[in-house]
């Protein structure tokens, strides 16, 4: 074994797929790219995510207590990267990147049409927001895009690198 720089640890532990988070703010809707999230519970589905105070979406998420988490596929990786490399403070990402949306049923944040799935969420716990920017969300409604058959996601590896879901193996397991 050799020492590993602590600044590299996140590349090893980075959670699930890169997702898009949409919010409905006072001035406009916004979308951000997010990879710091995790499943916390199954029923109801509960997700934890980090949204930094520096992110334009932070204020809208904190004030409205709702958002949509959209799960993109590898086919729109370039769009996902453009969204992540720009700020909603400076541009309307929906207009600039021609992102097609559909209204949500339970929240004001929009669904993203080109994503495999969209999860309408309500914030249920902000106790760690002040210190860590960590929001706990409950999924209130989930949507799947009927035109996308296969879910192949991208995963952030740091420094502009992504990995793509690979071969799926099925083993007997008592885990959910």
Phi, psi and omega in degrees: 000146174233154180298145176246134178299131183300333179290351179264352186301319183301331179295335180274328189253358182314127184287194187319200187292156172294134179233170174246138179244121177255145178226161176241106181261178179297322184269321183192167172285155177218160175222138177228155175271138184218136175233359180260088182206165179201151173285138180246328180206163185266311184224111355289155179299127181234132183235137172256142179211155178254123172233114185288152176299338178282345180280138180300330181288341185305308183298317180295317180296317181292318185282323182269333182070027180207157181195178171235135171255118180254136183255104180279163174255171182301333182299335181248029180302320180298318177296315180302319179291318178299318179299315181290336181266011179227166182243136175293345175293329187260329183220161169268101187298327180297319180283311184299319183259008178052052180274120181275133184233166174227141177298145175281169179265324187244350180225166181272342178292143183278156170277151178255118187299323186277006179266155180296318181214157176225134182241114177281124188232148172241139176288128180243350180206124177242016186296338179250009181293314183301319184271322187238352187070024186263115179256142173252126185242144172251129178283122181262333180205138179237140181233141174243138178284114184291346180270354180248114185279320188242135177266107174239110187258167175249152181230130182285131180248002181093156176054039177077010179258142177228151169246156181248141176313139181251209181297139178262130176244144182243122179234155177293131184209146174267354177284150180292000000 
